Amino acid sequence: MTTIVSLEAKLRRLRAIEGGPARHRGLFRRAGSDFLVFGADGHGYRNTPLRPAEVEAFERDLGVPLPAAYREFLLRIGPGAGPHYGLFTPDEVLLEGDGRDPSGAFPFVRADAERIYRAWLDWLDDPGPKPGGPPRGGSAPWRAPGAIIIGTHGCDGYTALVTTGELVGTVWTVWSVGNSWRPAKAPPAAGAKAPRGPAAPIYLGPTPGFDAWYDAWLDTALAELSPTPVAEPPPDGG
């Protein structure tokens, strides 16, 4: 079970690997890039916990309570380091949400999430050629009600957190070009730059919660950046 304590511990490990002393850091860094984890050059693993009064003001501005796991994260760890280009501050969330109603009805229900997720898995499992690319997600305006934007992938990709309805607290990937929504998968970490190569993908199901999504990013990054154990020499005569 994911807890805020385990997220804190894993984030500390990741910071230590990417920001360790030179003799250790040399195993993980590459010329021309400060960090191997995607997006970390921007957020620099900086997290600033919010005060309760700041979270309460954020909720008043949104007009809706924050999902419990995200709220606890903001209080204990805070925006900053996170998947893709990091997690937005409240001001950035409000700026990206201009014209959006977080207290409105989210356009998808659980059955929609399951249908979209199943179509994606079927596409991944199909061994045949895939000339058309992955299936389109659910169609809705990218500034749909009932959700807030908590981060960006760059270009037209964003991470949305649902704030109303039966899918409250779930994390979605949304593309502003094409107005396409899909339940979020584990975010990328270091990818091809990792010393151990890309980690096995983590699929989060049709209703990924915020803590599971963040934890999957940490697990992927740690798996990719952890050094390969050195084999013990065989015993004498072995």
Helices and strands as residue ranges (DSSP letters): H 4-18, H 22-25, H 40-43, H 52-62, H 68-76, H 90-96, H 110-125, E 138-139, E 147-154, E 157-162, E 171-175, E 180-183, G 191-193, H 210-225
